[in-house]
Amino acid sequence: MRNENSWHVCGLVIQARAADIAAVQSALLAMDDAAIAAASEEKGSLAVTLGAPDAASLLRNIESTREIPGVLAVSLVYHQQDEELEQSKEAS
C-alpha cells in the first residue's frame, strides 16, 4: 500500500540462471509494486523496478528478490525518493 507522504522507487539488474528465468520473472511479477522493464532469457538478466512507501520496505523488497530461487545476483542501479510528496506534507 502506498504511503501518502512518501514513495521510494529503485531500479535493479537481476542476474538469474537462464534455465530459471521464467520462474524468476513470475516470482517478481507476484511482488507488489514490481515491474520488469526488460529481460534477456538467453543471458538470464532482468531490468526491474521496485516501489515501496518507505526505505525500510524497499530494502525488504530488494532482499526478497535475492531470495528467489534461481537468482544469482541483484545490483541496485537507481534509487529515488519522491520528494514532492514530502514537500506537500511539510506545506500542509
Secondary structure, DSSP 8 states (H G I E B T S, - for coil): ---TT--EEEEEEEEE-GGGHHHHHHHHHTSTTEEEEEEETTTTEEEEEEEESSHHHHHHHHHHHHTSTTEEEEEEEEEEE-HHHHHHHHH-
